[in-house]
């Protein structure tokens, strides 16, 4: 799969299917999504104008329960999913991991915001969502981890590097920095702190 971080925490995986995670500030009408995953309802993750630019009549939209009422107007192919479960939808399988803050109130655990660990072509891609290093996240086994590093609302680059060094994916891709929160330097700092045997790919 080709990996793109379009901006901030907006991710596009493309190959024999095209998968978006939290499409945000999409400029052009692509309408090419096979699947769209949304982690939570904050404006920089659930952006209806961007969703309309990537969705089409066959797109499957996968959302947390907090978006059930909003998303039903976009498509009739909506799946509402819950934390700590495994799902198979059409030809894709994934597990849902709670995404929340531990000592901050921006993303509360009871809101059931999500991260997704998605299996594609024998590779697992973990899109963490807006989260701190949680007990649930510590138990994830994945190949490629999209980890928020911007601080304030999520882990900062030091916390994120500690997390990556603990779970040891093959590759880490930093997200959630460079615009709304966190400078571009965050990614450079993060890469220096990650153990050398783990590849870090900076895509913003």
N, C-alpha and C positions, 0 to 999 in steps of 0.2 A: 504494500500500500504506500502511496505517496502521502507524506505528512506535510500539512501546512498549518501554521498558526496565522490566521488572517489578521488578527489584532487582539490585544488584550487577552481574553480567554476563549476566543472564537477559533474553533479547530475544524479543519476539513481533511478527511481521509478519503483517498480516491484510488480505485482499482477496478475490480469487477463490480463493485458497488460504490456509491458515493455517500459518505456519512458526515453529517455536520454535528458538532456539539456547540451549543450556545451561540448560534450565529448572531453577530452583532456588528452594526454599522456596515452592512453589505451594500456596496455601491451599485452593482449591476444586477439585472434580472437573469439569473442563471436557471432557476427552476429545474434543478438537476438532482435533487436529493433523493436517494433511496430511503435513507433513514435520517431522522433528526432526533437527537437526544438533548433534553433541557435539564439542567441540574437544579435550578430554583427560579424564583419569580422576581428577582431584582432586575432592574432595567438593563443592566449590562450583560445579562444572561438570557432573559426573555425579552426579545426585541421583536415585536410583531411586524414592523416594517421590513426588517431583515428576513424574518420567516417567510413573508410573502414573496420575497425575491429568490428563495431557494426551494420552496415547496412546489409540488405539482400534484396532479390528481391521484397518483400512485404512491406518494410519499407516506411512510409510516412515521408518526410523531410519537415519541416516548417521553413522558412527563411525570413529575412528582404530583402528589395529590393536591398540592396548593394551587396548581394551574388547571385543575379539571374544568372549572367553569369558563375560564378565559379561552382555553385552547379549543373547545368544542366548536367554536365558530370558524376555525381555520380549515378543518378537514374532518371527515368522518372516520379516518383511520388513526384514531388516537388510542394509545395504551397508557393507562395510569398505573404506575408501578410504585412499590413500597421498598423501604430500606431492608437490608439483610435477607434478600431473596435471590433466587436464580430464575432466569427467564429464558425461554426460547420463543422468538417471534419470527415467523416465516423462516428465513435462512440465517438468522443471526442469534447468537446466544450471549448472555451477559449476566453478571451479578451486580447487585446494587449495594453500595456501601454508604452508610450515613456520612453526611458532610456537615460539620458543625464546629463552632468555636468552643473552647474549653473555659477560658477566663474572660471572654468578651461576649457581648450581647448582639452582635450583628447577625449571626447565623445560629439560632438556638436549636438544640437537638430535637425538641418537640415539634418543630416545624417540618421535620422529615425531609429536609433537603438531601440531595443525592450526589454521589459519585458513581461512575459506571466503569466496570472492568469488563471490556468487551472482547470476545474471542473472534478473530478474523484470520482465516488461513493459518491456523495453528500458532498464532501470535496473540498475546493478550495486551490490550491497550487500556490503561487505567487513567481515566480523566477524573481527577479528584474533586472538581468543583471547588467551592469556597469553604475551606476547612483548615483546621489546625491538625497537628499530628495527634490522632485519636487512637484509642485501643483498637478500634475496628480497622482503621487504616494500617496499623502496624501488622495486622494479620493477612494483608493482601499479598498474593503472589502474582506478579505480573512481569511482562517483558519490557514494556515501554510505559513510562509513567509521566503524565502531564501534571506537573506539580506547581501550585501557586506559590510565588516567591515575593510578592510585592509588599507584604506586611500590612499593618492596620486592620484589614478585614480578614486576613489569612495568615499563614506562616510568612516569616521574612526569609531572606536568603540563607541565613545561618540555620534556622529551624528546618527549612526545607532540605538543606544539604545533609543535616543530621538524619533526617527521615530517609532520604534516598540511600545514604550509606548504610542504614539499618536494613531496609527491605531488599537492597541489591538488585534492582532491575538491570537488564542489559543496557537500557538507554533511559535517560531522563531528559524531558523537554520542559524548560521553565515557561510558565504562563502567568497571567494576571499581574503584569507590571508594564511600565513604559508609557502609560497614558493616564488612566484615572488615578492610579496609585503606584508608587515604586518607580525609581529611575531606571534608565537603560543600564546603568552600572550594576544594578542588582544581579543581572544575568552573568556578568563577568565575575562578580564576587562569588556567586553560586558555583560556577564552573570550577573556580580555583579550590573550593572547599569540598567538592565531590571527589571521592576516591578515584584514582586514575583508571582502574579497571572498568569503571562505569562510563560509558559514552554519554557526553552531554551535547545535545544539539540545540543551538540557539536559533530560533526561527523568527523572532520579532526584530 
